[in-house]
Amino acid sequence: MKLMMEQKQTLKMVMTQELRQAIEILQLSTYELFQFIQEQAMENPLIELKPKESESDIHHIKTKQSAYQDEFNPLNNVRENEVNLYDHLLEQVQYMDLPKDQEEVVRFLILNINEVGYLDINEEEIFSHLNIEHELLQHARDVLHDLEPCGIGARNLADCLLIQAKRAYPHDDLLHNVIAHYLQDLADKRWEKIAKQLAVSLHDIQDVFQTIQGFNPRPAMAFDTAKTDYVVPDITVDYDLNNEFTIQLHEHYLPNIYFNNAYVVQMKQSNELSQYIQQQYKQFNWLQTSIEQRRNTILKIMNVLITYQREFLVKGARFLKPLTLKEVAAEIDMHESTVSRAITNKIIQTPLGIFELRQFFSTKLSSTNEKETSQVEAKELIKSVVEQENKYKPLSDQEISEYLKTEYNIALSRRTVAKYREELSILSSSKRKEIKVD
């Protein structure tokens, strides 16, 4: 083997700092862009920010005066004075005349209740934290189970339902017995098995089932005090009776960016300060250009989306057409990755509700005709089929698959139907089945 030095000329794409930052700006939401501009203004003395005079920026698909006005009222986001779950429970305890040691254990248990309302700590852990007798723990649990909402502090679902059953129906032994020992069989609709083992009729089991339906499996959910996240749309699409669409970019709170003229003199000088000013001026120009490119890219994408998804925007999810990033990129003569970044973190408000911009993209499913079908449309059809099925003889995943192929020419495998069904939170046929009681 001979070692030698050799020169080669190659082309290589280099990711400059400006390009990297331009890509970052493209995938920012409008609010994130607002924060980014503020940060740049603090770092760059040449950037001067002034509020915009107009509050909206509306772009028309057809030349038409739009009556749509978007007003952001910050008072709408003021959080109401909600009751905290733990404060609610502790307040009940303080009005009880409990022995001091029992009250301390009850308070400890309350502070170990999770967001659903179940006790998030087992006996072994309790005894490792508290040096108490088993009898004291049981008394504390009884007190906890007497608090409102009913079912709070349960160890699991069965325990939660049993606490509610004993309080609401203290003498219904059949109800207590089914919850304690046959809850899974009841959920799986194995009612004949339960009826046979308990020597009761199917009517009795049906009554138990209907009674349990009225219980609350998550007693703490009414006191959910998690922070509310408010969604501020980046884009609004609206249409009138003539189906003429308008696009509105919610950029009214983005400030206008101006050059600080106080530094013009320093730019003309030849010293270190001038070099610094020249560098910051370059950054100022880059920021303006990147924001304008972001804006134009989003508008181009929105025009394509409205052209393709007009029926969806007017009629609903059943009419969402298959559309890929590659197809949109070809329409606007940009790279697929640019489209992907432009729709990242963007929220769109439509007459049908608020969506992530990515939801407008869906892959095409195979069909036996020329009509293109999206995943979203297929899911809506599955949902519709399940809603209209015979509740006493629900369709299996295979039967749904065959039905879609026969009626809609949509080819979905059984596994795909099962996957979509689970994504829609639809139970399996065995659990959807209703039992006919003569």
C-alpha positions in Angstrom: 0.0 0.0 0.0 1.4 3.4 -1.0 0.7 6.5 1.0 0.3 9.7 -0.9 -1.2 13.2 -0.6 -3.9 14.3 -3.1 -6.0 17.4 -3.6 -9.7 17.0 -4.4 -12.3 19.7 -5.2 -15.7 18.9 -3.8 -19.0 20.7 -3.2 -20.2 20.7 0.4 -23.2 22.5 1.9 -22.3 24.4 5.1 -25.0 25.3 7.6 -24.2 28.9 8.4 -25.3 30.6 11.6 -27.7 32.8 9.6 -29.3 29.8 7.9 -29.6 27.9 11.2 -31.4 30.8 12.8 -33.7 31.3 9.7 -34.7 27.7 10.0 -35.4 28.2 13.7 -37.6 31.2 13.0 -39.6 29.3 10.4 -40.7 26.7 12.9 -41.6 29.1 15.7 -45.2 29.8 16.6 -46.3 33.4 16.5 -46.0 33.9 20.2 -42.6 32.2 20.3 -41.6 34.6 17.4 -42.7 37.5 19.5 -40.5 36.4 22.4 -37.6 35.8 20.0 -37.9 39.4 18.6 -37.9 40.8 22.1 -34.7 38.9 22.9 -33.0 40.1 19.7 -33.9 43.7 20.5 -32.3 43.3 23.9 -29.1 41.9 22.4 -28.8 44.2 19.4 -28.8 48.0 20.0 -29.6 48.7 16.3 -33.0 47.1 16.7 -35.9 49.4 17.6 -39.3 48.0 18.2 -42.6 49.8 17.8 -46.2 48.5 18.2 -48.2 48.0 15.0 -51.0 50.4 14.3 -53.3 47.8 12.8 -54.4 44.8 14.8 -54.8 42.3 11.9 -53.3 41.2 8.7 -55.9 39.6 6.4 -55.0 37.9 3.1 -57.7 37.0 0.7 -58.0 34.0 -1.6 -60.3 36.2 -3.7 -60.4 40.0 -3.7 -63.1 40.7 -1.2 -63.6 42.9 1.8 -63.7 40.7 4.9 -65.8 41.5 7.9 -63.8 39.2 10.1 -62.2 40.9 13.1 -60.1 39.2 15.7 -59.8 40.8 19.1 -57.7 39.3 21.8 -59.1 40.2 25.2 -56.5 39.3 28.0 -59.3 39.4 30.6 -60.8 36.3 29.0 -57.7 34.4 30.3 -58.1 35.4 33.9 -58.3 32.2 35.9 -61.3 31.7 38.1 -60.9 31.1 41.8 -61.1 27.3 41.7 -61.2 25.1 44.8 -58.1 22.9 45.3 -58.8 19.2 45.9 -56.5 19.0 48.9 -57.8 22.2 50.5 -61.3 20.9 50.0 -60.5 17.6 51.8 -58.5 19.2 54.6 -61.2 21.8 55.2 -63.6 18.9 55.9 -61.2 17.3 58.2 -60.7 20.4 60.4 -64.4 20.4 61.2 -64.3 16.8 62.5 -63.7 16.1 66.1 -60.9 13.6 65.5 -58.2 12.4 67.9 -54.9 14.2 67.1 -53.0 11.1 66.0 -55.9 10.0 63.7 -56.2 13.5 62.2 -52.5 13.5 61.4 -52.8 10.1 59.6 -55.8 11.3 57.6 -53.9 14.5 56.6 -51.0 12.3 55.5 -53.3 10.1 53.4 -54.9 13.2 51.8 -51.6 14.5 50.6 -50.8 11.2 48.9 -54.0 11.2 46.7 -53.2 11.4 43.0 -54.9 13.4 40.3 -57.6 10.7 39.7 -58.5 10.5 43.4 -56.9 7.2 44.4 -54.4 6.7 47.2 -51.0 6.8 45.6 -49.2 4.9 48.4 -49.5 1.4 49.7 -49.6 0.1 53.3 -45.9 -0.8 53.4 -44.9 2.7 52.4 -47.3 4.2 54.9 -45.9 2.1 57.8 -42.3 3.1 56.7 -43.2 6.8 57.0 -45.5 6.6 60.0 -44.9 4.6 63.2 -48.5 3.6 63.7 -50.6 0.5 64.4 -52.7 -1.1 61.6 -55.9 -0.3 63.5 -55.2 3.4 63.5 -54.5 3.3 59.7 -57.9 1.5 59.2 -59.7 4.2 61.2 -58.0 6.9 59.2 -59.0 5.2 56.0 -62.6 5.0 57.1 -62.6 8.8 57.8 -61.1 9.4 54.4 -63.7 7.4 52.7 -66.5 9.4 54.4 -65.2 12.6 52.8 -66.6 14.2 49.7 -66.4 13.5 46.8 -67.5 9.9 47.5 -64.9 7.4 46.5 -61.9 9.6 47.3 -58.8 7.8 48.7 -59.6 4.4 47.2 -56.8 2.0 46.4 -58.1 1.1 42.9 -61.1 1.2 40.6 -62.9 -1.6 42.4 -62.3 -0.1 45.8 -63.6 3.3 44.5 -66.8 1.8 43.2 -67.3 -0.3 46.3 -67.0 2.8 48.5 -69.7 4.6 46.5 -71.9 1.5 46.4 -71.8 1.0 50.2 -72.7 4.6 50.8 -75.5 4.9 48.2 -76.8 1.3 48.6 -75.7 0.0 52.0 -78.0 -3.0 51.9 -77.5 -4.1 48.3 -75.3 -7.2 48.9 -75.5 -8.3 45.2 -74.1 -5.0 44.1 -71.3 -5.1 46.6 -70.5 -8.7 45.8 -70.3 -8.1 42.0 -68.0 -5.1 42.4 -65.7 -6.9 44.8 -65.4 -10.2 42.9 -66.8 -10.0 39.4 -66.1 -6.5 38.1 -63.9 -7.7 35.2 -66.5 -10.3 34.1 -69.2 -7.5 34.3 -67.0 -5.3 32.1 -66.4 -8.1 29.6 -70.2 -8.8 29.4 -69.9 -12.3 30.9 -73.2 -11.8 32.6 -74.5 -15.3 32.3 -71.4 -16.6 34.1 -72.0 -14.1 37.0 -75.7 -14.9 37.1 -75.1 -18.6 37.2 -72.4 -18.4 40.0 -74.5 -16.1 42.1 -77.8 -17.8 41.4 -79.6 -14.7 40.2 -81.3 -13.6 37.0 -79.8 -11.7 34.1 -82.2 -8.8 35.0 -80.5 -8.6 38.3 -77.0 -8.4 36.7 -78.3 -5.8 34.2 -79.6 -3.7 37.2 -76.2 -3.9 38.8 -74.5 -2.8 35.6 -76.8 0.2 35.2 -76.3 1.2 38.8 -72.5 1.1 38.5 -72.8 3.2 35.3 -73.9 6.0 37.6 -70.8 5.9 39.8 -67.8 8.1 39.3 -64.6 6.2 38.6 -62.4 9.3 39.0 -63.7 11.3 41.9 -61.0 13.9 41.9 -61.5 15.0 38.3 -64.0 17.6 39.3 -61.3 19.3 41.3 -58.6 19.3 38.6 -56.5 22.4 39.3 -53.9 21.8 36.7 -52.7 24.9 34.9 -55.0 25.7 31.9 -53.1 26.1 28.6 -54.8 28.7 26.4 -54.3 28.3 22.7 -53.7 31.4 20.6 -54.1 30.6 16.9 -51.4 31.6 14.5 -53.7 31.6 11.6 -57.5 32.0 11.1 -59.3 30.8 8.0 -62.9 32.0 7.4 -65.4 31.9 4.6 -68.7 33.6 3.7 -71.9 32.3 2.1 -70.2 32.4 -1.3 -67.5 30.1 0.0 -64.9 32.8 -0.5 -62.0 32.2 1.9 -59.8 34.7 3.8 -56.6 33.9 5.6 -55.6 36.0 8.6 -52.2 35.8 10.2 -52.3 36.7 13.8 -49.3 38.9 13.8 -51.0 42.1 15.1 -49.0 41.9 18.4 -45.7 41.4 16.7 -43.9 44.8 16.8 -42.5 46.6 13.7 -38.7 46.4 13.5 -36.8 49.6 12.8 -33.2 50.6 12.5 -32.0 52.8 15.3 -30.7 55.9 13.4 -28.5 57.0 16.4 -25.9 54.6 15.2 -25.6 55.8 11.6 -22.6 57.9 12.3 -20.6 55.1 13.9 -21.2 52.8 10.9 -19.3 55.2 8.7 -16.2 55.3 10.9 -13.3 52.9 10.7 -12.7 51.5 14.1 -13.6 48.5 16.3 -17.0 50.2 17.2 -17.8 50.5 13.5 -17.0 46.8 13.0 -19.4 45.9 15.8 -22.1 48.1 14.4 -21.7 46.6 10.9 -22.1 43.1 12.4 -25.2 44.1 14.3 -26.6 45.8 11.2 -26.2 42.5 9.3 -28.1 40.8 12.1 -30.8 43.4 11.9 -31.2 42.9 8.1 -31.2 39.1 8.6 -34.0 39.3 11.2 -36.2 41.3 9.0 -35.6 39.1 6.0 -36.2 35.8 7.9 -39.5 37.1 9.4 -40.7 38.1 5.9 -39.7 34.8 4.4 -41.5 32.9 7.2 -44.6 35.0 6.6 -44.6 34.4 2.8 -43.9 30.7 3.2 -46.9 30.2 5.6 -49.2 32.1 3.2 -48.1 30.0 0.2 -48.8 26.8 2.2 -52.2 28.1 3.4 -53.2 28.9 -0.2 -52.4 25.4 -1.3 -54.2 23.9 1.8 -57.4 25.9 1.1 -57.4 24.8 -2.5 -57.0 21.1 -1.6 -59.0 21.0 1.6 -61.9 23.3 0.7 -64.6 20.6 1.4 -63.0 19.8 4.7 -63.2 23.4 5.9 -66.8 23.6 4.9 -68.2 20.1 5.6 -66.0 18.5 8.2 -63.5 15.7 8.8 -65.1 13.2 6.5 -64.0 15.3 3.6 -60.3 15.7 4.4 -58.4 14.7 1.3 -55.1 12.9 1.3 -52.3 15.5 1.1 -48.6 15.0 1.8 -45.8 17.5 2.6 -44.1 16.5 -0.7 -47.2 17.5 -2.8 -47.4 20.9 -1.1 -43.7 21.4 -1.5 -44.0 20.8 -5.2 -46.9 23.3 -5.5 -44.9 26.1 -3.9 -41.5 25.1 -5.3 -39.9 24.6 -2.0 -38.2 21.7 -0.2 -40.3 19.2 1.7 -38.3 19.9 4.9 -39.1 23.6 4.6 -42.8 22.9 4.5 -42.4 20.5 7.5 -40.7 23.2 9.5 -43.2 25.9 8.5 -46.2 24.0 9.8 -44.5 23.0 13.0 -46.0 24.5 16.2 -48.7 26.3 14.2 -52.3 26.4 15.3 -55.1 27.3 12.8 -58.6 28.4 13.7 -61.4 27.4 11.2 -65.2 27.6 11.2 -65.1 24.0 12.3 -62.8 24.5 15.3 -59.1 24.8 16.1 -56.6 22.4 14.7 -52.9 21.8 14.5 -51.7 22.7 11.0 -50.2 19.2 10.6 -53.8 17.7 10.9 -54.4 19.0 7.3 -51.9 16.5 6.0 -52.9 12.8 5.7 -51.6 9.9 3.7 -53.6 8.2 1.0 -55.2 4.9 1.7 -55.6 2.2 -1.0 -59.0 1.9 -2.6 -60.5 0.0 -5.5 -61.8 3.2 -7.3 -60.3 6.5 -8.3 -61.5 8.4 -5.2 -58.7 9.2 -2.8 -59.3 8.4 0.9 -57.4 9.9 3.8 -56.7 8.3 7.2 -59.0 10.8 8.8 -61.9 10.0 6.6 -61.4 6.3 7.2 -61.5 6.9 11.0 -64.7 8.9 10.6 -66.2 6.1 8.7 -65.3 3.5 11.3 -66.8 5.8 14.0 -70.0 6.1 11.9 -70.2 2.4 11.3 -69.9 1.6 15.0 -72.5 4.2 15.9 -75.0 2.6 13.6 -74.3 -1.1 14.3 -76.6 -3.5 16.0 -75.6 -3.0 19.7 -76.6 -6.6 20.5 -74.4 -8.0 17.6 -71.6 -5.5 17.2 -69.2 -5.8 14.3 -65.8 -7.3 14.7 -62.7 -5.6 13.3 -62.7 -8.0 10.4 -66.4 -7.3 9.6 -65.8 -3.6 9.7 -62.9 -4.1 7.3 -65.1 -6.0 4.9 -67.9 -3.5 5.2 -65.6 -0.6 4.3 -64.3 -2.5 1.3 -67.8 -3.4 0.1 -69.6 -0.1 0.7 -66.8 2.5 0.3 -64.2 0.7 -1.7 -61.6 1.3 1.0 -59.1 -1.5 1.6 -58.1 -1.7 5.3 -56.7 -4.7 7.0 -58.2 -6.0 10.2 -55.1 -4.9 12.1 -55.4 -1.3 10.7 -59.1 -1.2 11.7 -58.2 -2.3 15.2 -55.4 0.4 15.3 -57.8 3.2 14.2 -60.5 2.0 16.5 -58.2 2.1 19.5 -57.0 5.6 18.5 -60.7 6.6 18.5 -61.1 5.1 22.0 -63.7 2.7 20.7 -64.0 -0.6 22.6 -63.7 -4.0 21.0 -66.8 -5.7 19.8 -67.0 -8.0 22.9 -67.0 -5.0 25.2 -69.4 -3.0 23.0 -71.9 -5.8 23.0 -75.2 -5.1 24.9 -76.9 -8.1 26.4 -80.6 -8.6 25.6 -82.5 -9.6 28.7 -85.9 -11.1 28.0 
